[in-house]
Amino acid sequence: MTAPRDIPSVQASLREPKPGKQGGGPERGVRKSQASHRGDRNHVYAALDLGTNNCRLMIARPDGESFKVVDAFSRVVRLGEGVEETNTLSPAAMDRAVAALKICADKMAKRRVTRARAIATEACRRAVNGAEFVERVSRETGLHLDVIGAGDEARLAVAGCAPLFDTSRDCLLVFDIGGGSTEIVWIDLAHTPKERRRDILLGAAPKSVDKAKIDEEVRILAESARWTSLPVGVVTLAEKFKSINNERDRFDAMRGFTNTLIAPFAADGAGATPDRLKRMQLLGTSGTITTLAGVHLDLPRYNRVKVDGLWMARTDLTNVIERLIGMDHAERAIIPCIGDDRAELVISGSSILSAIIDHWPTEQLRVADRGLREGLLYGLMNRDGAVQNKQRK
């Protein structure tokens, strides 16, 4: 397991890497012909996230303090299928991912994207042929994938979800349950002025505030923050425990295993004391939490507007999970917000979520249908000064 640690560096934890540095700058991931419009403030931005299970694209334009999405794409590609056992991306998985990435590249060209970043996460980090796959993607699609580290993944998840943070809370725990790994970030914001908490999490600063003051606030926040990357996600955990046939036994085994991975992190500065629980906001981003929220709302089809930002009681969440455990694959598959692709993965994801709640049993948590792509977009736009950051009250 990745050991608990500070969020990587002070300024780097909240801002995009500079062009040419290790890990890639904002123009990496965009075709060369699309990256030559510096100085034009009317940029079209794109963020592409190739995860262990999904390929997701978002294309947007700046819009005041945020952005307006002009196009999006998402497809289940199961890139990490079998990686838990073989440490290798399979030919079929790579073919599925490349097919999806070709669609993304075409959309980016059609929308005349001028600023973009494309990232890949745990499956490519772990697979011995990850670099070979990245080269194939570049050759066949013109897209250049940055295989980011777990620290960058945690940072982007926080930035992407920052607009949903309740600034009256003094502690924030953000978790992102992915296909191959789970990132958990704990931040103490007690010493950060409430009106600047979201801006600092976004990596932005209002022009009205002295830069030195912001830098000091970021330094204090970074010293208190902790993060970890657990080597379990919905795909890898399901594969690890696939030999257990009984659904309840399998769920309990997955939950227990994840609990043991979380325990060292929770014990090293991020523990849920009674006082902290009262001041803490639990914020979850992933297909697992959004799927469970959709099931809880009994939606006839998934609706992001109703799910993103939803506050859920812990008891409602556990009730949904218990209900799904009592079903077989076919019964879960016919639920509109689940479908066949997620019928099994929602159980492994729920076991990870249950383990997180075991350690941080807040009365409520907030659901975020946003994450890495939004974090990428905010980073690109803040670097260009395209987002109008105002001092919030």
PETALIN-V59412 format. One record per run of one state. SS is the DSSP state (A for helix, B for strand, O for the rest). FROM is the first residue (numbers start at 1). LEN is the number of residues. If there is no record, write none. Layout:
SS FROM LEN
SS FROM LEN
This chain:
O 1 4
B 5 1
O 6 26
A 32 3
O 35 10
B 45 6
O 51 3
B 54 10
O 64 2
B 66 11
O 77 6
A 83 4
O 87 4
A 91 20
O 111 4
B 115 6
O 121 1
A 122 5
O 127 3
A 130 12
O 142 4
B 146 2
O 148 2
A 150 15
O 165 6
B 171 7
O 178 4
B 182 7
O 189 5
A 194 9
O 203 8
A 211 14
O 225 1
B 226 5
O 231 3
A 234 7
O 241 6
A 247 21
O 268 6
A 274 6
B 280 6
O 286 1
A 287 10
O 297 7
A 304 4
O 308 3
B 311 3
A 314 12
O 326 3
A 329 5
O 334 5
A 339 4
O 343 2
A 345 15
O 360 4
B 364 5
O 369 3
A 372 13
O 385 9
